[in-house]
């Protein structure tokens, strides 16, 4: 489902918002009351309790692939997800990460009223990802975060957000496969870290394959009881991956 905001729109009309709310409520089978938000198994070791949390704001830094991985777990559990302000968000890559396209709302260009659009999405969709189109004031952040807590919505932000609960990002990235100036990129190991406040106050760090030689997303070091790799199909290069191969 893709929604396009008209240029210079004053904001979504109440009828439009009500229509969206009715459609999502009608298509989502059950209300998900748990405060834990499932995420990709490979991220369990870096997140407190192995999950995201309802009503929180998480900054996702340095990787569109990591953002998709964070969306994949909630989507696989049956939750709806929305992505706003990211016209480069690829549905083919999203599907390969396990994001259910029939439960995905895309608003590639929410316009100047992007914050109003995000608030409307947060009223009806449990996981919303956004790239801010402008600076967010502390007052605006506080109002929206109160709304997120009330609705139990998790907000993933590709950018800066004042008063965010956590930051998760790629600290280091190393590609393997090129030898003596030739060959093919085979896999990438990254160090993902998370820090923040509350449950996220204790800093966590984990080395992951993103992707591995078999196009999986998994911990870099296998151990007893480790998760099964999730295969992504054909290689997908996003954002900084394209720059790494350029």
KETIDO-198670 format. One record per residue (C-alpha): residue in one letter; residue number from 1; x, y, z; chain. Coordinates in nm, 2 decimals, always signed. Layout:
// residues N
- rest  nr  xx  yy  zz  kette
- a  NUM  X  Y  Z  A
...
//
This chain:
// residues 246
- rest  nr  xx  yy  zz  kette
- x  1  +0.00  +0.00  +0.00  A
- x  2  +0.16  +0.33  -0.11  A
- x  3  +0.03  +0.67  -0.01  A
- x  4  +0.14  +0.98  -0.19  A
- x  5  +0.10  +1.32  -0.03  A
- x  6  -0.01  +1.60  -0.27  A
- x  7  +0.24  +1.89  -0.30  A
- x  8  +0.20  +2.17  -0.05  A
- x  9  -0.08  +1.98  +0.13  A
- x  10  -0.19  +2.14  +0.45  A
- x  11  -0.20  +1.80  +0.61  A
- x  12  -0.42  +1.48  +0.59  A
- x  13  -0.79  +1.56  +0.60  A
- x  14  -0.98  +1.40  +0.89  A
- x  15  -1.18  +1.19  +0.64  A
- x  16  -0.86  +1.06  +0.48  A
- x  17  -0.71  +0.97  +0.82  A
- x  18  -1.04  +0.80  +0.93  A
- x  19  -1.04  +0.60  +0.60  A
- x  20  -0.68  +0.48  +0.67  A
- x  21  -0.76  +0.39  +1.03  A
- x  22  -1.07  +0.19  +0.92  A
- x  23  -0.88  +0.01  +0.65  A
- x  24  -0.59  -0.09  +0.88  A
- x  25  -0.82  -0.19  +1.17  A
- x  26  -1.03  -0.40  +0.93  A
- x  27  -0.73  -0.58  +0.79  A
- x  28  -0.54  -0.64  +1.11  A
- x  29  -0.69  -0.95  +1.27  A
- x  30  -0.60  -0.90  +1.64  A
- x  31  -0.48  -0.63  +1.87  A
- x  32  -0.12  -0.70  +1.99  A
- x  33  -0.10  -0.61  +2.35  A
- x  34  +0.24  -0.73  +2.44  A
- x  35  +0.49  -0.46  +2.53  A
- x  36  +0.77  -0.66  +2.37  A
- x  37  +0.81  -0.61  +1.99  A
- x  38  +0.98  -0.91  +1.82  A
- x  39  +1.27  -0.84  +1.60  A
- x  40  +1.51  -1.04  +1.39  A
- x  41  +1.66  -1.33  +1.58  A
- x  42  +2.02  -1.22  +1.50  A
- x  43  +1.96  -0.89  +1.68  A
- x  44  +1.83  -1.06  +2.00  A
- x  45  +2.18  -1.06  +2.16  A
- x  46  +2.23  -0.69  +2.12  A
- x  47  +1.89  -0.57  +2.24  A
- x  48  +1.78  -0.57  +2.60  A
- x  49  +1.55  -0.87  +2.65  A
- x  50  +1.61  -0.96  +2.29  A
- x  51  +1.33  -0.73  +2.16  A
- x  52  +1.23  -0.38  +2.08  A
- x  53  +0.96  -0.22  +2.30  A
- x  54  +0.63  -0.06  +2.24  A
- x  55  +0.60  +0.31  +2.27  A
- x  56  +0.97  +0.38  +2.22  A
- x  57  +1.17  +0.58  +1.97  A
- x  58  +1.49  +0.41  +1.83  A
- x  59  +1.74  +0.59  +1.61  A
- x  60  +1.88  +0.36  +1.34  A
- x  61  +2.21  +0.49  +1.22  A
- x  62  +2.42  +0.42  +0.91  A
- x  63  +2.23  +0.13  +0.74  A
- x  64  +1.91  +0.09  +0.55  A
- x  65  +1.97  -0.29  +0.57  A
- x  66  +1.97  -0.27  +0.95  A
- x  67  +1.65  -0.07  +0.94  A
- x  68  +1.49  -0.34  +0.72  A
- x  69  +1.61  -0.61  +0.96  A
- x  70  +1.44  -0.43  +1.25  A
- x  71  +1.12  -0.42  +1.06  A
- x  72  +1.13  -0.78  +0.96  A
- x  73  +1.08  -0.93  +1.30  A
- x  74  +0.76  -0.73  +1.38  A
- x  75  +0.63  -0.80  +1.03  A
- x  76  +0.69  -1.17  +1.06  A
- x  77  +0.50  -1.17  +1.39  A
- x  78  +0.19  -1.03  +1.21  A
- x  79  +0.23  -0.66  +1.28  A
- x  80  +0.17  -0.39  +1.03  A
- x  81  +0.46  -0.16  +0.94  A
- x  82  +0.48  +0.18  +0.78  A
- x  83  +0.77  +0.36  +0.61  A
- x  84  +0.76  +0.74  +0.55  A
- x  85  +1.00  +0.97  +0.38  A
- x  86  +1.22  +0.70  +0.23  A
- x  87  +1.16  +0.69  -0.15  A
- x  88  +1.46  +0.46  -0.20  A
- x  89  +1.31  +0.20  +0.03  A
- x  90  +1.30  -0.11  -0.20  A
- x  91  +1.00  -0.34  -0.17  A
- x  92  +1.19  -0.62  -0.34  A
- x  93  +1.47  -0.60  -0.08  A
- x  94  +1.21  -0.57  +0.19  A
- x  95  +1.04  -0.89  +0.08  A
- x  96  +1.37  -1.07  +0.08  A
- x  97  +1.43  -0.96  +0.44  A
- x  98  +1.09  -1.12  +0.54  A
- x  99  +0.89  -0.80  +0.55  A
- x  100  +0.53  -0.88  +0.45  A
- x  101  +0.44  -0.65  +0.17  A
- x  102  +0.06  -0.70  +0.23  A
- x  103  +0.11  -0.55  +0.57  A
- x  104  +0.34  -0.26  +0.47  A
- x  105  +0.23  +0.10  +0.41  A
- x  106  +0.47  +0.32  +0.21  A
- x  107  +0.45  +0.70  +0.21  A
- x  108  +0.76  +0.79  +0.00  A
- x  109  +0.70  +1.17  +0.01  A
- x  110  +0.48  +1.29  +0.30  A
- x  111  +0.55  +1.65  +0.21  A
- x  112  +0.61  +1.94  +0.45  A
- x  113  +0.35  +1.80  +0.69  A
- x  114  +0.55  +1.48  +0.74  A
- x  115  +0.53  +1.50  +1.12  A
- x  116  +0.15  +1.51  +1.10  A
- x  117  +0.16  +1.21  +0.86  A
- x  118  +0.38  +1.01  +1.10  A
- x  119  +0.14  +1.09  +1.39  A
- x  120  -0.16  +0.97  +1.19  A
- x  121  +0.03  +0.65  +1.10  A
- x  122  +0.13  +0.59  +1.46  A
- x  123  -0.24  +0.60  +1.56  A
- x  124  -0.31  +0.28  +1.36  A
- x  125  +0.02  +0.10  +1.28  A
- x  126  +0.23  -0.05  +1.55  A
- x  127  +0.57  +0.00  +1.39  A
- x  128  +0.65  +0.31  +1.19  A
- x  129  +0.99  +0.40  +1.03  A
- x  130  +1.06  +0.76  +0.92  A
- x  131  +1.34  +0.98  +0.79  A
- x  132  +1.27  +1.32  +0.92  A
- x  133  +1.23  +1.59  +0.66  A
- x  134  +1.33  +1.86  +0.90  A
- x  135  +1.44  +1.94  +1.25  A
- x  136  +1.22  +1.82  +1.53  A
- x  137  +1.18  +2.04  +1.83  A
- x  138  +1.19  +1.90  +2.18  A
- x  139  +0.82  +2.00  +2.22  A
- x  140  +0.72  +1.82  +1.90  A
- x  141  +0.92  +1.52  +2.01  A
- x  142  +0.75  +1.51  +2.35  A
- x  143  +0.40  +1.53  +2.21  A
- x  144  +0.46  +1.26  +1.96  A
- x  145  +0.63  +1.03  +2.21  A
- x  146  +0.34  +1.07  +2.45  A
- x  147  +0.12  +0.96  +2.16  A
- x  148  +0.34  +0.66  +2.08  A
- x  149  +0.33  +0.54  +2.45  A
- x  150  -0.05  +0.58  +2.45  A
- x  151  -0.09  +0.38  +2.12  A
- x  152  +0.19  +0.13  +2.19  A
- x  153  +0.37  +0.23  +1.87  A
- x  154  +0.74  +0.18  +1.80  A
- x  155  +0.91  +0.45  +1.60  A
- x  156  +1.23  +0.38  +1.41  A
- x  157  +1.40  +0.70  +1.30  A
- x  158  +1.66  +0.71  +1.02  A
- x  159  +1.82  +1.03  +1.15  A
- x  160  +1.83  +1.25  +1.46  A
- x  161  +1.55  +1.26  +1.71  A
- x  162  +1.56  +1.46  +2.04  A
- x  163  +1.49  +1.24  +2.34  A
- x  164  +1.51  +0.91  +2.16  A
- x  165  +1.51  +0.60  +2.39  A
- x  166  +1.79  +0.42  +2.20  A
- x  167  +2.03  +0.44  +1.92  A
- x  168  +2.13  +0.14  +1.72  A
- x  169  +2.38  +0.15  +1.44  A
- x  170  +2.67  +0.00  +1.25  A
- x  171  +3.00  +0.09  +1.42  A
- x  172  +3.23  -0.09  +1.17  A
- x  173  +3.18  -0.27  +0.84  A
- x  174  +3.42  -0.50  +0.67  A
- x  175  +3.37  -0.67  +0.33  A
- x  176  +3.55  -1.00  +0.25  A
- x  177  +3.61  -1.17  -0.08  A
- x  178  +3.84  -0.94  -0.27  A
- x  179  +4.19  -1.08  -0.29  A
- x  180  +4.49  -0.91  -0.46  A
- x  181  +4.26  -0.66  -0.63  A
- x  182  +4.02  -0.91  -0.79  A
- x  183  +3.73  -1.14  -0.70  A
- x  184  +3.38  -1.09  -0.58  A
- x  185  +3.25  -0.94  -0.25  A
- x  186  +3.14  -1.25  -0.06  A
- x  187  +3.02  -1.14  +0.28  A
- x  188  +3.03  -0.85  +0.52  A
- x  189  +3.08  -0.85  +0.89  A
- x  190  +2.95  -0.55  +1.09  A
- x  191  +2.96  -0.45  +1.45  A
- x  192  +2.62  -0.34  +1.56  A
- x  193  +2.58  -0.14  +1.88  A
- x  194  +2.29  -0.02  +2.08  A
- x  195  +2.28  +0.24  +2.36  A
- x  196  +2.03  +0.47  +2.52  A
- x  197  +1.83  +0.52  +2.83  A
- x  198  +1.60  +0.31  +3.05  A
- x  199  +1.62  -0.05  +2.94  A
- x  200  +1.87  +0.05  +2.67  A
- x  201  +2.10  +0.22  +2.91  A
- x  202  +2.35  -0.07  +2.93  A
- x  203  +2.54  -0.05  +2.60  A
- x  204  +2.53  -0.37  +2.39  A
- x  205  +2.74  -0.47  +2.10  A
- x  206  +2.73  -0.76  +1.86  A
- x  207  +2.92  -0.88  +1.54  A
- x  208  +2.69  -0.99  +1.26  A
- x  209  +2.71  -1.11  +0.91  A
- x  210  +2.51  -0.86  +0.70  A
- x  211  +2.50  -1.05  +0.46  A
- x  212  +2.70  -1.37  +0.49  A
- x  213  +2.84  -1.59  +0.21  A
- x  214  +2.50  -1.76  +0.16  A
- x  215  +2.31  -1.43  +0.18  A
- x  216  +2.20  -1.48  +0.54  A
- x  217  +2.17  -1.23  +0.82  A
- x  218  +2.31  -1.40  +1.14  A
- x  219  +2.56  -1.37  +1.42  A
- x  220  +2.92  -1.37  +1.28  A
- x  221  +3.03  -1.64  +1.52  A
- x  222  +2.82  -1.96  +1.53  A
- x  223  +2.76  -2.10  +1.87  A
- x  224  +2.55  -2.38  +2.02  A
- x  225  +2.18  -2.27  +2.00  A
- x  226  +2.26  -2.00  +1.75  A
- x  227  +1.98  -1.88  +1.52  A
- x  228  +1.91  -2.03  +1.18  A
- x  229  +2.03  -1.80  +0.90  A
- x  230  +1.76  -1.61  +0.71  A
- x  231  +1.83  -1.63  +0.34  A
- x  232  +1.78  -1.32  +0.13  A
- x  233  +1.78  -1.46  -0.23  A
- x  234  +1.98  -1.26  -0.48  A
- x  235  +2.23  -1.00  -0.35  A
- x  236  +2.07  -0.67  -0.27  A
- x  237  +2.30  -0.36  -0.24  A
- x  238  +2.15  -0.06  -0.06  A
- x  239  +2.28  +0.29  +0.01  A
- x  240  +2.63  +0.25  +0.17  A
- x  241  +2.67  -0.10  +0.02  A
- x  242  +2.66  +0.06  -0.33  A
- x  243  +2.92  +0.31  -0.22  A
- x  244  +3.14  +0.03  -0.08  A
- x  245  +3.14  -0.15  -0.42  A
- x  246  +3.18  +0.17  -0.63  A
//
